[in-house]
């Protein structure tokens, strides 16, 4: 399985925004006494990169096991399960975001 390298492209809704809602607005979140400004697209990109890292790690562990390097089957199975669960979670979040987008489109103004 090839690692996902550039899943977020210029034509993706995460970089262009949804409909008339631009995603260059800052989301202000409170953490303690300080307010951090975080872009929604950065949050999504970070999540996708973490899933990609888990996929790459699982592939590297599989290759190491096949080559006979010092990797246990237990570690390989754990990394594979972690990558599978993180991918499933990302897909479910994507589906929920898409459902919310469709629901917003159904609202009549």
C-alpha positions as CSV (number, residue, x, y, z in Angstrom):
1,X,0.0,0.0,0.0
2,X,1.4,3.3,-1.1
3,X,1.4,6.2,1.5
4,X,-0.9,9.0,1.0
5,X,1.2,12.0,0.1
6,X,-0.9,15.0,-1.1
7,X,-4.5,14.3,-0.1
8,X,-5.3,18.0,0.4
9,X,-5.1,19.7,-2.9
10,X,-6.1,23.2,-4.2
11,X,-9.4,21.8,-5.5
12,X,-10.4,20.4,-2.2
13,X,-13.2,22.0,-0.2
14,X,-10.9,22.3,2.8
15,X,-8.8,24.9,1.1
16,X,-11.5,26.7,-0.9
17,X,-14.3,26.9,1.7
18,X,-17.8,25.6,1.6
19,X,-20.2,27.5,-0.6
20,X,-19.9,31.1,0.4
21,X,-18.2,30.5,3.7
22,X,-14.4,31.2,3.3
23,X,-12.1,29.2,5.5
24,X,-9.6,31.9,6.0
25,X,-11.5,33.3,9.0
26,X,-9.9,32.5,12.3
27,X,-11.5,30.3,14.9
28,X,-10.8,31.5,18.4
29,X,-10.5,28.9,21.0
30,X,-9.9,29.4,24.7
31,X,-7.1,27.4,26.4
32,X,-6.5,28.6,29.9
33,X,-6.0,32.4,29.8
34,X,-4.7,32.6,26.3
35,X,-6.7,32.6,23.1
36,X,-5.2,30.7,20.2
37,X,-6.2,31.4,16.6
38,X,-6.5,28.3,14.6
39,X,-7.7,27.8,11.0
40,X,-10.2,25.0,10.3
41,X,-8.2,23.9,7.2
42,X,-5.1,23.5,9.3
43,X,-6.9,21.3,11.8
44,X,-8.1,19.1,8.9
45,X,-4.7,19.0,7.3
46,X,-3.0,18.0,10.6
47,X,-5.5,15.2,11.1
48,X,-4.9,13.9,7.6
49,X,-1.2,14.1,8.1
50,X,-1.4,12.1,11.4
51,X,-3.5,9.4,9.6
52,X,-0.9,9.3,6.8
53,X,2.0,9.0,9.4
54,X,0.2,6.0,10.9
55,X,-0.2,4.4,7.5
56,X,3.5,5.0,6.6
57,X,4.5,3.6,10.0
58,X,2.5,0.4,9.5
59,X,4.0,-0.1,6.0
60,X,7.5,0.4,7.4
61,X,6.8,-2.2,10.1
62,X,5.5,-4.7,7.6
63,X,8.6,-4.2,5.4
64,X,10.9,-4.6,8.4
65,X,9.2,-7.8,9.4
66,X,9.5,-9.2,5.8
67,X,13.2,-8.2,5.7
68,X,13.8,-10.1,8.9
69,X,14.7,-7.0,10.9
70,X,14.2,-6.7,14.7
71,X,10.4,-6.1,14.7
72,X,7.9,-8.3,16.5
73,X,4.7,-9.5,14.9
74,X,2.9,-7.9,17.9
75,X,4.3,-4.4,17.0
76,X,3.3,-4.9,13.3
77,X,-0.2,-5.9,14.2
78,X,-0.6,-3.0,16.6
79,X,0.6,-0.5,14.0
80,X,-1.7,-2.0,11.4
81,X,-4.7,-1.8,13.7
82,X,-3.9,1.8,14.7
83,X,-3.7,2.8,11.0
84,X,-6.9,1.1,10.2
85,X,-8.8,2.6,13.1
86,X,-7.5,6.1,12.4
87,X,-8.5,5.8,8.7
88,X,-12.0,4.6,9.7
89,X,-12.3,7.6,12.1
90,X,-11.2,10.0,9.4
91,X,-13.7,8.6,7.0
92,X,-16.5,8.9,9.6
93,X,-15.6,12.5,10.3
94,X,-15.6,13.2,6.6
95,X,-19.0,11.6,6.3
96,X,-20.4,13.7,9.2
97,X,-19.0,16.9,7.7
98,X,-20.5,16.1,4.3
99,X,-23.9,15.3,6.0
100,X,-23.7,18.7,7.8
101,X,-22.8,20.4,4.5
102,X,-25.8,18.9,2.8
103,X,-28.1,19.8,5.7
104,X,-26.9,23.4,5.5
105,X,-27.6,23.5,1.8
106,X,-31.2,22.3,2.5
107,X,-31.9,25.2,4.8
108,X,-33.9,27.9,3.1
109,X,-33.1,31.5,3.8
